[in-house]
Amino acid sequence: MNTRNGFLGLELRHLAALEAVGRRHSFGRAARELGYTQSAVSQQISHMERIVGQRLVDRPGGPKPVELTEAGRLLLRHADAIVAQLDAAQADMAALAEGAAGPLRVGILQSVGARILPALLLRFREEWPRVEVQVHEEADVAELLRLVERGDLDLTFAELPLPEGPFESREILRDPYILLVSAASRCERSRDSRSSAGGRRASPTASSGATSPTSTSSSAPTTTER
């Protein structure tokens, strides 16, 4: 049965038997290593040869060592690649189960994408190389929160204050805002008048000659998740 679909009849135990026979140069030693009988290993090799339609092992008989044919060595190289892929698949599945691999869907605002996200992504990918970050940008915080609540996003950046909802949030940045006015502006003169009338100094503003903040907003981006 020398067809492409016929190769689907190969099993890992067949490949393991071929590898052991090729490495040990003996059906008996390969059988002891695998925990099979010698006849079972011989049958597995014969079954493989029927599937691939070629002789895989030279059986000289007597004390001479068993050797793989050119076809056997070729198939064994593919078998090694298959086993390596299965090992990688096992590691990836374990990482996925632990949350260390797979997609992570992140919502952002435009300001976050320009100012914060590049550095965060660089650090994140260094620590979690198997996680694929998928970025979704919206102009409206409310829409990002709806996507998180619906399960379309795993987390999102947002600005405080947040509306009521089934969210957990963590503040990651405070973004100060300042009011700048000209020293000759009416706001500055009004502030000086109130200070003189009240006998006390008002909250400082920032004029063209100074940049003291009048207010600080805690509406910094936060990460929000369900």
LODREN-125077 format. One record per residue (C-alpha): x, y, z; residue in one letter; residue number from 0; chain. Coordinates in nm, 4 decimals, padded with zeros to 6 digits. Example, Ala and Ser with C-alpha at 12.3 -4.5 7.8 and 13.67 -1.06 7.14 Angstrom:
LODREN-125077
01.2300|-00.4500|00.7800|A|0|A
01.3670|-00.1060|00.7140|S|1|A
This chain:
LODREN-125077
00.0000|00.0000|00.0000|M|0|A
00.2263|00.2702|-00.1306|N|1|A
-00.0011|00.5753|-00.1180|T|2|A
00.0061|00.8985|00.0738|R|3|A
-00.3004|00.8015|00.2751|N|4|A
-00.1447|00.4627|00.3425|G|5|A
00.1267|00.6295|00.5501|F|6|A
-00.1439|00.7261|00.7975|L|7|A
-00.1290|00.3653|00.9113|G|8|A
00.2106|00.4291|01.0671|L|9|A
00.1998|00.4581|01.4432|E|10|A
00.4459|00.5992|01.6929|L|11|A
00.5204|00.2500|01.8246|R|12|A
00.6277|00.1483|01.4737|H|13|A
00.8629|00.4451|01.4499|L|14|A
00.9982|00.3710|01.7983|A|15|A
01.0704|00.0124|01.6936|A|16|A
01.2521|00.1276|01.3795|L|17|A
01.4599|00.3753|01.5806|E|18|A
01.5541|00.1125|01.8404|A|19|A
01.6476|-00.1483|01.5791|V|20|A
01.8584|00.1037|01.3885|G|21|A
02.0381|00.2163|01.7032|R|22|A
02.0852|-00.1262|01.8660|R|23|A
02.1494|-00.3201|01.5406|H|24|A
01.9519|-00.6097|01.6830|S|25|A
01.5866|-00.7111|01.7046|F|26|A
01.6484|-00.8803|02.0388|G|27|A
01.8198|-00.5825|02.2044|R|28|A
01.5613|-00.3430|02.0603|A|29|A
01.2824|-00.5623|02.1980|A|30|A
01.4331|-00.5704|02.5475|R|31|A
01.4762|-00.1929|02.5439|E|32|A
01.1151|-00.1345|02.4399|L|33|A
00.9685|-00.4036|02.6637|G|34|A
00.8360|-00.6103|02.3710|Y|35|A
00.9066|-00.9603|02.2523|T|36|A
01.1482|-01.0000|01.9636|Q|37|A
00.8718|-01.1333|01.7410|S|38|A
00.6552|-00.8272|01.8195|A|39|A
00.9317|-00.5908|01.7070|V|40|A
00.9901|-00.7963|01.3936|S|41|A
00.6179|-00.7841|01.3145|Q|42|A
00.6089|-00.4071|01.3634|Q|43|A
00.8972|-00.3594|01.1192|I|44|A
00.7335|-00.5922|00.8672|S|45|A
00.4074|-00.4004|00.9021|H|46|A
00.5894|-00.0734|00.8325|M|47|A
00.7543|-00.2224|00.5244|E|48|A
00.4151|-00.3234|00.3876|R|49|A
00.2814|00.0286|00.4467|I|50|A
00.5700|00.2125|00.2787|V|51|A
00.6219|-00.0505|00.0102|G|52|A
00.9982|-00.0727|00.0648|Q|53|A
01.2403|-00.2790|00.2681|R|54|A
01.3515|-00.0830|00.5741|L|55|A
01.5864|-00.3303|00.7476|V|56|A
01.8574|-00.5636|00.6183|D|57|A
01.8264|-00.8983|00.7979|R|58|A
02.1551|-01.0776|00.7295|P|59|A
02.0871|-01.3548|00.9799|G|60|A
02.3347|-01.5181|01.2150|G|61|A
02.5676|-01.3015|01.4248|P|62|A
02.5824|-01.0189|01.1720|K|63|A
02.4310|-00.6922|01.2954|P|64|A
02.0991|-00.5694|01.1611|V|65|A
02.1263|-00.2511|00.9571|E|66|A
01.8708|-00.0066|00.8259|L|67|A
01.8428|00.0250|00.4509|T|68|A
01.8669|00.3617|00.2795|E|69|A
01.4859|00.3766|00.2871|A|70|A
01.4897|00.2898|00.6567|G|71|A
01.7370|00.5666|00.7360|R|72|A
01.5317|00.8155|00.5342|L|73|A
01.2125|00.7209|00.7157|L|74|A
01.3922|00.7406|01.0497|L|75|A
01.5006|01.0990|00.9792|R|76|A
01.1376|01.1897|00.9206|H|77|A
01.0419|00.9983|01.2331|A|78|A
01.2883|01.2029|01.4388|D|79|A
01.1302|01.5221|01.3044|A|80|A
00.7821|01.3902|01.3858|I|81|A
00.8810|01.3058|01.7428|V|82|A
01.0424|01.6501|01.7844|A|83|A
00.7213|01.8140|01.6626|Q|84|A
00.5185|01.6077|01.9084|L|85|A
00.7512|01.7108|02.1916|D|86|A
00.7068|02.0751|02.0899|A|87|A
00.3300|02.0277|02.0726|A|88|A
00.3301|01.8792|02.4229|Q|89|A
00.5294|02.1767|02.5556|A|90|A
00.2991|02.4244|02.3807|D|91|A
-00.0122|02.2544|02.5164|M|92|A
00.1297|02.2630|02.8686|A|93|A
00.2178|02.6316|02.8302|A|94|A
-00.1311|02.7059|02.6971|L|95|A
-00.2903|02.5307|02.9942|A|96|A
-00.0772|02.7429|03.2283|E|97|A
-00.1655|03.0653|03.0458|G|98|A
00.1899|03.1098|02.9171|A|99|A
00.0985|03.0713|02.5493|A|100|A
-00.1787|03.1527|02.3075|G|101|A
-00.3501|03.4761|02.2051|P|102|A
-00.3987|03.7756|02.4359|L|103|A
-00.6550|04.0255|02.3023|R|104|A
-00.5814|04.3771|02.4260|V|105|A
-00.7929|04.6889|02.3764|G|106|A
-00.6260|05.0290|02.3558|I|107|A
-00.7003|05.3955|02.3066|L|108|A
-00.5045|05.5889|02.0462|Q|109|A
-00.3060|05.7751|02.3116|S|110|A
-00.2016|05.4473|02.4721|V|111|A
-00.0971|05.3001|02.1386|G|112|A
00.1318|05.5937|02.0695|A|113|A
00.2785|05.6574|02.4152|R|114|A
00.2672|05.3495|02.6334|I|115|A
00.2088|05.0323|02.4351|L|116|A
00.5378|04.9967|02.2401|P|117|A
00.7555|04.9794|02.5521|A|118|A
00.5076|04.7528|02.7316|L|119|A
00.4909|04.5121|02.4371|L|120|A
00.8691|04.4922|02.4183|L|121|A
00.8980|04.3972|02.7846|R|122|A
00.6001|04.1614|02.7683|F|123|A
00.7332|03.9676|02.4683|R|124|A
01.0698|03.9233|02.6361|E|125|A
00.9002|03.7605|02.9358|E|126|A
00.6174|03.5772|02.7543|W|127|A
00.7516|03.4902|02.4061|P|128|A
00.4801|03.2309|02.3367|R|129|A
00.1916|03.4714|02.3940|V|130|A
00.0560|03.6344|02.0777|E|131|A
-00.0650|03.9864|02.1608|V|132|A
-00.3571|04.0975|01.9416|Q|133|A
-00.4221|04.4730|01.9657|V|134|A
-00.7667|04.6253|01.9045|H|135|A
-00.7983|05.0056|01.8973|E|136|A
-01.1145|05.2048|01.9699|E|137|A
-01.1756|05.5762|02.0224|A|138|A
-01.4422|05.5162|02.2872|D|139|A
-01.3600|05.3750|02.6310|V|140|A
-01.7189|05.2578|02.6733|A|141|A
-01.6899|05.0424|02.3610|E|142|A
-01.3673|04.8845|02.4885|L|143|A
-01.5360|04.8012|02.8170|L|144|A
-01.8296|04.6446|02.6323|R|145|A
-01.5880|04.4274|02.4352|L|146|A
-01.4235|04.3102|02.7584|V|147|A
-01.7615|04.2356|02.9169|E|148|A
-01.8713|04.0397|02.6081|R|149|A
-01.5510|03.8361|02.6130|G|150|A
-01.4234|03.9728|02.2812|D|151|A
-01.1217|04.1250|02.4590|L|152|A
-00.9197|03.9767|02.7433|D|153|A
-00.8247|04.3170|02.8839|L|154|A
-00.8208|04.6813|02.7856|T|155|A
-00.6563|05.0084|02.8711|F|156|A
-00.9061|05.2668|02.9977|A|157|A
-00.9226|05.5983|03.1796|E|158|A
-01.0574|05.6649|03.5265|L|159|A
-01.3224|05.6920|03.6489|P|160|A
-01.4657|05.3619|03.5311|L|161|A
-01.8395|05.2943|03.5147|P|162|A
-01.9978|05.0210|03.7204|E|163|A
-01.9334|04.6782|03.5775|G|164|A
-01.7942|04.3297|03.6405|P|165|A
-01.4364|04.4478|03.6033|F|166|A
-01.1110|04.4338|03.7906|E|167|A
-00.8720|04.7221|03.7296|S|168|A
-00.5161|04.8171|03.8123|R|169|A
-00.3791|05.1686|03.7849|E|170|A
-00.0565|05.1752|03.5877|I|171|A
00.0059|05.5457|03.5256|L|172|A
-00.0871|05.8913|03.6540|R|173|A
-00.0996|06.1633|03.3905|D|174|A
-00.0754|06.5186|03.5340|P|175|A
-00.2584|06.8047|03.3661|Y|176|A
-00.1637|07.1704|03.4165|I|177|A
-00.3386|07.4962|03.3315|L|178|A
-00.1225|07.7477|03.1490|L|179|A
-00.2231|08.1136|03.1353|V|180|A
-00.0500|08.4312|03.0322|S|181|A
00.0842|08.6433|03.3177|A|182|A
-00.1279|08.9295|03.1813|A|183|A
-00.4472|08.7252|03.1467|S|184|A
-00.7693|08.8000|03.3327|R|185|A
-00.7442|08.4623|03.5094|C|186|A
-00.4090|08.5585|03.6606|E|187|A
-00.5315|08.9024|03.7670|R|188|A
-00.8477|08.7482|03.9130|S|189|A
-00.6408|08.5027|04.1131|R|190|A
-00.4243|08.7821|04.2545|D|191|A
-00.7367|08.9791|04.3480|S|192|A
-00.8897|08.6836|04.5299|R|193|A
-00.5618|08.6213|04.7118|S|194|A
-00.5461|08.9816|04.8321|S|195|A
-00.9119|08.9919|04.9333|A|196|A
-00.9044|08.6655|05.1199|G|197|A
-00.5737|08.7210|05.2878|G|198|A
-00.4450|08.3906|05.1627|R|199|A
-00.2846|08.2562|04.8483|R|200|A
-00.5014|08.0676|04.6023|A|201|A
-00.4000|07.7400|04.4407|S|202|A
-00.1092|07.8207|04.2139|P|203|A
-00.1542|07.8414|03.8417|T|204|A
00.1172|07.8238|03.5832|A|205|A
00.1906|08.1497|03.4112|S|206|A
00.4299|08.2110|03.1291|S|207|A
00.7013|08.2518|03.3878|G|208|A
00.6165|07.9466|03.6004|A|209|A
00.4674|07.6056|03.5414|T|210|A
00.3194|07.4981|03.8742|S|211|A
00.0280|07.2579|03.8270|P|212|A
-00.3164|07.3736|03.9344|T|213|A
-00.4698|07.0303|03.9302|S|214|A
-00.3628|06.6735|03.8778|T|215|A
-00.5955|06.4249|03.7178|S|216|A
-00.5842|06.0580|03.8079|S|217|A
-00.7613|05.9739|03.4843|S|218|A
-00.4600|05.7759|03.3822|A|219|A
-00.4873|05.4705|03.1631|P|220|A
-00.5643|05.1605|03.3605|T|221|A
-00.5774|04.8029|03.2545|T|222|A
-00.9189|04.6508|03.2957|T|223|A
-01.0223|04.2887|03.2723|E|224|A
-01.3186|04.0786|03.3586|R|225|A
